[in-house]
Amino acid sequence: TMNVQVFDTHVSTTQGQYLHFDVLVTPEQSGNAKHYAQLFLQQQGIDSTGIEQQSCAFCHNEIATPEVTEAISRQGYYILKLQGC
């Protein structure tokens, strides 16, 4: 089993869009959580100039599901889309 850290992420864009998602990483990758959040936002077509406010804070640890484990093994992180994504 893989233990992951969950980073609760909230973003408000200059266009008034609100996004809420979790960044799941292994403890070894926890320092990269904000970077992975930025990558995800870029994939959504939102660059740093379009971000009005962003927080990416450690929330809790949990055991990864097989889907999360596979994604982390492949790309180093997993994004759990919650709102506005």
Buried (B, 14 or more C-beta within 10 A) or exposed (E): EBEBBBBBBBBBBEEEBEBBBBBBBBEEBBEBBBBBBBBBBEEBEBEEEBBEEBEBEEBEEBEBBEEBBEBBEEEBBBBBEEEBB
